[in-house]
Amino acid sequence: MTVRHPFGFVEPCLPSKAEQPPSGPLWVHEIKHDGYRLMVRRDGSRIVRCFTRNGNDWTDRFPAIVETATQLRATSFLIEGEAVNIGDDGTPDFRALRSQHRDHEAVLVAFDLLERDGEDLRDLPLIERKRRLGRLIGKTKNRRAIQYGEHLKGNGASVLDYACRLGLEGIVSKRVDAPYRSGPSKTWLKSKNPAMERARLCLPLRLAASQKD
């Protein structure tokens, strides 16, 4: 059965699971936030659409992200990132995001730029796409709904340990010289926080227990 995606949607790159995160000069590491993968496309001055990883149109769900996208200085673009709600402690709050009660506060942590002003950037190396993404988003003292997702260099295990100590979901390690390719990828590797994995496994049991009480 052929799945029909909406016009303008690009199938995302899917990281492979890694037992241990890689290290070395060919890799950078990004914090994996507890949120929803999102692609934000702008065509023209005010036409913005937000697509999930499966191609669902969630434009109406994230008004602040849409509004910020209209303010970026470009004719058109396709930005990929992760939509998150930030809790009072400064870390992502997935329960708030899932409940949809604070969708107007959601922020896109942007980590890739696939198109800009009619130019397809997917054949460029990752590090060049990220450089162009940073220039597009820019730096601002005000809290905007689209933020540049910083990357870290160095030992992958140390970066994962840092993410775990902060209570975050994990990291995604990416080859700096790799082009963007849709579908499963060996140039993007995900390493998860074991504590977060255990919490997710226990959640259905907790919910079932609470329903019995």
Secondary structure as GFF3:
##gff-version 3
##sequence-region A 1 213
A	DSSP	beta_strand	13	17	.	.	.	ID=ss1
A	DSSP	beta_strand	27	32	.	.	.	ID=ss2
A	DSSP	beta_strand	36	43	.	.	.	ID=ss3
A	DSSP	beta_strand	47	52	.	.	.	ID=ss4
A	DSSP	three_ten_helix	59	61	.	.	.	ID=ss5
A	DSSP	alpha_helix	63	71	.	.	.	ID=ss6
A	DSSP	beta_strand	76	84	.	.	.	ID=ss7
A	DSSP	alpha_helix	94	99	.	.	.	ID=ss8
A	DSSP	three_ten_helix	103	105	.	.	.	ID=ss9
A	DSSP	beta_strand	107	116	.	.	.	ID=ss10
A	DSSP	beta_strand	119	120	.	.	.	ID=ss11
A	DSSP	alpha_helix	126	137	.	.	.	ID=ss12
A	DSSP	beta_strand	146	148	.	.	.	ID=ss13
A	DSSP	beta_strand	151	152	.	.	.	ID=ss14
A	DSSP	alpha_helix	156	165	.	.	.	ID=ss15
A	DSSP	beta_strand	170	175	.	.	.	ID=ss16
A	DSSP	beta_strand	183	192	.	.	.	ID=ss17
A	DSSP	alpha_helix	194	212	.	.	.	ID=ss18
###
